[in-house]
Amino acid sequence: MTEYTYFIPEGGKFHLKTKWSTAAIRAVFCLAIAAGIYAIVPPEKEIGAWGAGFFVVFALVNLLKATKKLTIDPAARTVIHKNNALSPEVTYHFDDFVRFYVLTGSYVFKFITLDSTAFLVFDQDGREKQVPVVVGLFSTRPAQNAVNEVSGIMGIEAA
C-alpha cells in the first residue's frame, strides 16, 4: 500500500489532510501580535486598535483556511473541492483536467523562495478554474511532492 504525505485514503477516496495544529499555532501567534500591538500603542492613538484588529482578522482567516476540503475519487473520476467552511462545494471531473501549476513567490532576485502553491487546473465551460492543493513555505518541494501524489492518485502523468 502506498503511503501518502498529503492525503488520507478512505475507502476508494482520498482526502487532503487538514493541518489544524499549524493553523492554530499561526492563529495564536497572530492573536499574540494583536495583543502586543494593542498593549504597546497608547489608547488615544487609534492605530493600535486598527493594527490589533488587522491581526485578529489574520487569525480568523488562518482558522478558516483550515476548514478546506479536497477529495479525489478515482472511481467516479471526480475532484470535490471546498475552499473553506463559507464557500460552496464544487465538483470537477478528470476529463476537464488541463494541467498542474506550481506558483512560486521569490525574493532577492529569485534566490530566496518565500512560498509555493500547487494547483490543479480545470477547464469548465471554457473558463479556467484553479484548485489549490497545498502551500509550501521556503521551498517548492512540498508543492512538487503534492503534485506527484495527486498525479499518482488520478492516474495521470505529472508534467
C-alpha positions as CSV (number, residue, x, y, z in Angstrom):
1,M,0.0,0.0,0.0
2,T,1.3,3.4,-0.9
3,E,2.0,5.9,1.9
4,Y,0.7,9.4,1.3
5,T,2.0,12.5,2.9
6,Y,-0.8,14.9,1.9
7,F,-3.8,12.6,1.5
8,I,-5.7,10.1,3.7
9,P,-7.1,7.2,1.8
10,E,-10.6,6.3,3.0
11,G,-12.4,3.6,1.0
12,G,-11.8,4.4,-2.6
13,K,-11.5,8.2,-2.0
14,F,-8.5,10.3,-1.0
15,H,-9.0,13.3,1.4
16,L,-6.5,16.1,1.8
17,K,-5.0,16.1,5.3
18,T,-6.1,19.1,7.4
19,K,-3.3,20.9,9.3
20,W,-5.3,22.1,12.3
21,S,-2.2,22.3,14.5
22,T,-0.4,24.6,12.1
23,A,-3.5,26.8,11.7
24,A,-3.9,27.0,15.5
25,I,-0.3,27.9,16.0
26,R,-0.5,30.7,13.4
27,A,-3.8,31.9,14.8
28,V,-2.4,32.1,18.4
29,F,0.7,33.9,17.0
30,C,-1.5,36.4,15.2
31,L,-3.5,36.9,18.4
32,A,-0.4,37.4,20.4
33,I,0.8,40.1,18.0
34,A,-2.6,41.7,18.1
35,A,-2.5,41.8,22.0
36,G,1.1,43.2,21.9
37,I,0.1,46.0,19.5
38,Y,-3.0,46.9,21.5
39,A,-1.0,46.9,24.7
40,I,2.0,48.9,23.4
41,V,0.3,51.6,21.4
42,P,-1.4,54.2,23.7
43,P,-5.2,54.1,23.8
44,E,-5.5,57.7,22.4
45,K,-3.9,56.6,19.2
46,E,-6.4,54.7,17.1
47,I,-3.8,52.9,15.0
48,G,-3.2,50.4,17.9
49,A,-6.8,49.2,17.8
50,W,-6.7,49.1,13.9
51,G,-3.5,47.1,14.0
52,A,-4.8,44.7,16.6
53,G,-8.0,44.3,14.6
54,F,-5.9,43.6,11.5
55,F,-4.1,40.7,13.2
56,V,-7.3,39.3,14.7
57,V,-8.6,39.1,11.2
58,F,-5.4,37.2,10.1
59,A,-6.0,34.8,13.0
60,L,-9.6,34.2,11.8
61,V,-8.5,33.7,8.2
62,N,-5.9,31.1,9.4
63,L,-8.6,29.1,11.2
64,L,-11.0,29.5,8.2
65,K,-8.4,28.1,5.8
66,A,-8.0,25.0,8.0
67,T,-11.6,24.1,7.0
68,K,-10.6,23.4,3.4
69,K,-11.7,20.1,2.0
70,L,-10.3,18.4,-1.1
71,T,-11.5,14.9,-2.0
72,I,-10.2,12.9,-5.0
73,D,-12.4,10.0,-6.1
74,P,-10.6,7.9,-8.8
75,A,-13.6,5.6,-9.2
76,A,-16.0,8.4,-10.0
77,R,-13.2,10.3,-11.7
78,T,-14.0,13.5,-9.8
79,V,-12.3,16.1,-7.6
80,I,-14.5,17.7,-4.9
81,H,-13.2,21.0,-3.6
82,K,-14.5,23.2,-0.8
83,N,-12.1,26.1,-0.2
84,N,-13.4,26.9,3.3
85,A,-16.4,26.5,5.6
86,L,-18.1,29.5,4.0
87,S,-17.7,28.5,0.3
88,P,-19.8,26.0,-1.6
89,E,-18.6,22.6,-2.6
90,V,-17.6,22.3,-6.3
91,T,-17.1,19.1,-8.3
92,Y,-14.6,18.9,-11.1
93,H,-14.2,15.9,-13.5
94,F,-10.9,14.3,-14.5
95,D,-12.0,14.9,-18.2
96,D,-11.9,18.6,-17.6
97,F,-8.3,18.5,-16.1
98,V,-5.9,20.6,-18.1
99,R,-2.6,20.7,-16.1
100,F,-0.8,21.1,-12.8
101,Y,0.5,24.5,-11.9
102,V,3.0,25.5,-9.2
103,L,3.1,29.2,-8.3
104,T,6.3,30.3,-6.6
105,G,7.0,33.6,-4.8
106,S,10.6,34.5,-4.6
107,Y,12.6,37.4,-3.1
108,V,16.1,38.9,-3.6
109,F,16.5,38.2,-7.3
110,K,14.8,34.9,-7.2
111,F,17.3,33.4,-4.8
112,I,15.1,33.0,-1.7
113,T,11.8,31.2,-2.2
114,L,9.1,32.5,0.2
115,D,6.2,30.3,-0.8
116,S,4.9,27.9,-3.4
117,T,1.4,26.8,-4.1
118,A,0.4,23.7,-6.1
119,F,-2.8,24.0,-8.2
120,L,-4.9,21.6,-10.3
121,V,-6.2,23.5,-13.3
122,F,-9.6,22.5,-14.8
123,D,-11.4,23.8,-17.9
124,Q,-15.1,24.3,-17.0
125,D,-17.3,25.7,-19.7
126,G,-14.3,27.5,-21.3
127,R,-13.2,29.0,-18.1
128,E,-10.0,28.0,-16.3
129,K,-10.5,27.0,-12.7
130,Q,-7.6,26.7,-10.3
131,V,-7.9,24.4,-7.3
132,P,-5.2,25.0,-4.7
133,V,-3.8,21.8,-3.2
134,V,-1.0,22.7,-0.8
135,V,1.1,25.7,0.2
136,G,4.8,25.3,1.0
137,L,7.0,27.8,2.7
138,F,10.6,28.5,1.8
139,S,10.7,25.6,-0.7
140,T,9.0,24.3,-3.8
141,R,9.5,20.7,-2.6
142,P,6.1,20.4,-0.8
143,A,4.2,21.7,-3.8
144,Q,6.0,19.3,-6.1
145,N,5.5,16.3,-3.8
146,A,1.8,17.2,-3.6
147,V,1.6,17.3,-7.5
148,N,3.3,13.9,-7.6
149,E,0.8,12.4,-5.1
150,V,-2.2,13.9,-6.9
151,S,-0.9,12.7,-10.3
152,G,-0.5,9.2,-8.8
153,I,-4.0,9.2,-7.3
154,M,-5.6,10.5,-10.5
155,G,-3.6,8.1,-12.6
156,I,-2.1,10.7,-14.9
157,E,1.4,11.7,-15.8
158,A,2.8,14.8,-14.0
159,A,4.4,17.2,-16.4
